[in-house]
């Protein structure tokens, strides 16, 4: 019997690694998934290195969820900064990672909102 992951959506998220999905007929907007398991560390306590991005017509990143670097903070703190964060247009905010399914849901929610703002979705 195989051992179940404590995060049942993690396997699904990892399977998206390398996938690109075009979101409009002209191929101007697309999402890209880069997801890999990694060693559990204070910076990546969920054992995952990820980058989920929405790109626009010129290749610019419009939405991004990742943990490639420490998230910016408004006030310095002594404890380790969280690495999970989200980019939305020109803003960057810390992201509270809870599980893979929530990450995907939050990402797609922001993708839909930006595509509506851009007039791609109604």
C-alpha positions as CSV (number, residue, x, y, z in Angstrom):
1,X,0.0,0.0,0.0
2,X,1.4,3.4,-0.9
3,X,1.9,6.1,1.7
4,X,-0.5,9.1,1.2
5,X,0.9,12.5,1.0
6,X,-0.2,14.8,3.9
7,X,-1.3,17.2,1.1
8,X,-3.5,15.2,-1.3
9,X,-3.3,17.9,-4.0
10,X,0.5,18.0,-4.1
11,X,0.9,15.2,-6.6
12,X,-1.5,17.0,-9.0
13,X,0.4,20.3,-8.6
14,X,3.8,18.6,-9.3
15,X,2.3,16.9,-12.4
16,X,1.7,20.4,-13.8
17,X,5.5,21.1,-14.0
18,X,6.5,22.2,-17.4
19,X,2.9,22.8,-18.6
20,X,1.9,25.9,-20.5
21,X,-1.8,26.7,-21.2
22,X,-2.9,29.4,-23.7
23,X,-6.0,31.2,-22.5
24,X,-7.2,33.1,-25.5
25,X,-7.7,32.3,-29.2
26,X,-4.7,34.3,-30.4
27,X,-2.3,32.8,-27.8
28,X,-1.6,36.3,-26.3
29,X,-2.2,35.2,-22.7
30,X,-0.8,32.1,-21.2
31,X,-0.1,30.4,-17.9
32,X,3.1,28.5,-17.1
33,X,3.7,26.1,-14.3
34,X,7.1,25.2,-12.8
35,X,6.8,23.0,-9.8
36,X,9.3,20.7,-8.2
37,X,9.7,18.9,-4.9
38,X,12.7,19.9,-2.9
39,X,14.3,19.3,0.5
40,X,12.2,20.6,3.4
41,X,13.8,23.7,4.8
42,X,12.8,26.7,6.9
43,X,12.4,28.6,3.6
44,X,10.3,25.9,2.0
45,X,8.6,23.9,4.8
46,X,6.2,22.3,2.4
47,X,9.1,20.7,0.4
48,X,8.1,22.5,-2.8
49,X,9.8,25.0,-5.1
50,X,7.2,26.6,-7.4
51,X,6.4,29.3,-9.9
52,X,2.9,29.7,-11.3
53,X,2.7,32.6,-13.8
54,X,0.2,34.4,-16.1
55,X,1.9,36.2,-19.0
56,X,0.5,38.9,-21.4
57,X,0.9,39.7,-25.0
58,X,4.5,40.9,-24.7
59,X,5.5,38.1,-22.4
60,X,5.3,40.3,-19.3
61,X,4.3,38.6,-16.1
62,X,0.9,39.7,-15.0
63,X,0.3,37.3,-12.1
64,X,2.9,35.1,-10.3
65,X,2.9,32.9,-7.3
66,X,6.3,31.6,-6.3
67,X,8.8,31.0,-3.5
68,X,12.1,31.8,-5.3
69,X,13.1,34.6,-2.9
70,X,12.0,36.1,0.4
71,X,8.8,38.0,0.3
72,X,9.1,41.7,0.9
73,X,8.0,43.0,4.3
74,X,7.0,46.5,5.4
75,X,8.8,46.1,8.7
76,X,12.0,44.2,9.3
77,X,11.7,41.2,11.6
78,X,14.3,39.0,13.2
79,X,12.8,35.7,12.2
80,X,13.2,34.2,8.8
81,X,11.1,35.8,6.1
82,X,8.5,33.7,4.3
83,X,9.5,32.8,0.7
84,X,5.9,32.2,-0.5
85,X,4.6,35.4,-2.2
86,X,2.5,36.6,-5.1
87,X,3.0,39.1,-7.8
88,X,-0.1,40.9,-9.2
89,X,0.7,43.4,-11.9
90,X,3.4,45.5,-10.2
91,X,2.8,44.6,-6.6
92,X,4.4,41.8,-4.5
93,X,2.8,40.5,-1.3
94,X,3.6,37.6,1.0
95,X,1.4,34.6,0.3
96,X,0.3,32.2,3.1
97,X,0.8,28.7,1.6
98,X,-1.6,26.2,3.2
99,X,-1.8,23.4,0.6
100,X,-1.5,22.7,-3.1
101,X,-5.2,22.9,-3.9
102,X,-5.6,26.3,-2.2
103,X,-2.5,27.5,-4.1
104,X,-4.0,26.5,-7.4
105,X,-7.4,28.0,-6.5
106,X,-5.9,31.3,-5.4
107,X,-3.7,31.5,-8.5
108,X,-6.6,30.9,-10.9
109,X,-8.8,33.4,-9.0
110,X,-6.1,36.1,-9.6
111,X,-5.7,35.0,-13.2
112,X,-9.4,35.4,-13.8
113,X,-9.5,38.8,-12.1
114,X,-6.6,40.1,-14.2
115,X,-8.0,38.7,-17.5
116,X,-11.3,40.4,-16.7
117,X,-9.5,43.7,-16.0
118,X,-7.7,43.4,-19.4
119,X,-11.0,42.6,-21.2
120,X,-10.0,39.1,-22.1
121,X,-12.8,37.6,-20.0
122,X,-16.3,38.9,-19.5
